[in-house]
Amino acid sequence: MDYVYQTLHSGDMTKGFRHTYFQLVRSLAAVVAVSLLATVLTACGSTERQLSEKAAAIVAGDCIDSGEKTVTIYSGRTEYLISPILEAFACESGIDVRVRWGNSTDLAVLIGEEGEATEADIFLSRSPGPVGFLEGLGLLGTIDKEVLGLVGPQNRASSGSWIGFSGRKRVLVRNLDMVEESELPMSVFELTDERYRGRVALPATNGSFEDWFTVFRDQHGDEVATEWLRDMVKNDARYYPNNRAIVEAAGRGEIDMGLVNHYYQYQEAEARGDEHRAVNHNFEPDDIGSLLIITAATILETAQDPDAANELIAYLLTPQAQSYFTNKTFEYPLGAGVAANPKLPALTALEIGTVDFDSLGGGFQETERIVRESGILAG
């Protein structure tokens, strides 16, 4: 598994929008459960380039000269989704940003292994689950009250340890030519029926699926959730590594339908047009299949500059950043006063904020065990 360090410098990013770009690739080997072995290889280089077009569109004014501040982020959010916002922040704040990219769960495990020696000031996660794991280890600090107030109470931890900055709703993506509307289920529990045999894909090792299943366990109990997953396996559910792979497969007719985050479908439809033969289907609003999963930001207890870290998290909730999330990546904005992209259906989903995710703590570890033992990965 590869991780990438990227440093975004605000220096020299005035009207010319120039900055220096550094990358350091490190290889990590994962072992059983959530253990992680040491890094074994490093390489870095630098070049000068202009601020990216996407980042330039976010910046509200001129870039300012770089100061002496640097924030280091471990980001479980995919680079192409959030890098423009981090570039824009570096430009507008004068704070340099170093980013280590990777899977949210793996990065949380890595921070746990590094402990107080971690370089991370901020952890950005695809969902609150890995954050809960770190909170259970006592490694998280507290976000400033002023920053926490930028979202509603349902979109932040009661302890102040994390805050949500965008939302992804769970849906069923389906191929338009292979699945009739009359066939569509209103609950994920229906997907174990014989009529769906071999027709449903699951991104069983994906971080958002793991968080969804952890909440599934919390809401319906381990016995019910585990039985549902085993019944899906018995019904020949097909394993795919992530949401996008399922959306692409549904679009080309390789699979009838699959459980995914909503926004991948919108991205694929915009990129491929009518060639992409898939649409989203929403379960009933109170069904666990309609869960809204929040992307979470947190500050480590050992952060070198908590003020700079809070400034970056607050930037994620500015109108320009929230507008980017909903209009460019088709996520739901969580910042107060920012309207969702009109292409997105109004939210009536079960929100993850209504679930006491703080009490779930390291529940994703048990979820990983259940997924592993279900047999879905052998499919």
Secondary structure, DSSP 8 states (H G I E B T S, - for coil): -EEEEEEE--TT-STT-EEEEEEEEEE--B-STT-B-------EEEEEEE--HHHHHH--S------S-EEEEEE-S-HHHHHHHHHHHHHHH--EEEEEE--HHHHHHHHHHHGGG---SEEEESSHHHHHHHHHTT-B----HHHHTTS-GGGB-TTSSEEEEEEEEEEEEEETTT--GGG--SSGGGGGSGGGTTTEEE-TTSHHHHHHHHHHHHHH-HHHHHHHHHHHHHTT-EE-SSHHHHHHHHHTTSSSEEEEETHHHHHHHHHHGGG--EEEE---TTSGGG-EEEEEEEEBTT-S-HHHHHHHHHHHTSHHHHHHHHHHS--EE-STT----TTS----S-BGGGS-HHHHTTHHHHHHHHHHHHTGGG-
